[in-house]
Amino acid sequence: MALIAGVLAARAANAAFQSLWSMIDDREPPEPTTAETTTPKVVAAAVLEAGTQAAMGALATRVAAQTFNYLFGVWPGKQQPGD
């Protein structure tokens, strides 16, 4: 289940990043080695892509954990002390 969630999260993150980037610039996100761009634009693209990947990964992990808990009645991760 986690593998499927990870693949779906990666695809969703890429689509979300492309959508967000299109609001910033009408061209493709620059690679770090692209000569015809600025350093701030390269860094902004990298930060936006990393943040999108991290958020979608966390969302996929959370949904997978909730689904596991729903199906089996056991939380698959850490418990807060006192719970």
Secondary structure, DSSP 8 states (H G I E B T S, - for coil): -HHHHHHHHHHHHHHHHHHHHHHH-SS----TT-TTS-HHHHHHHHHHHHHHHHHHHHHHHHHHHHHHHHHHSS--S---TT-
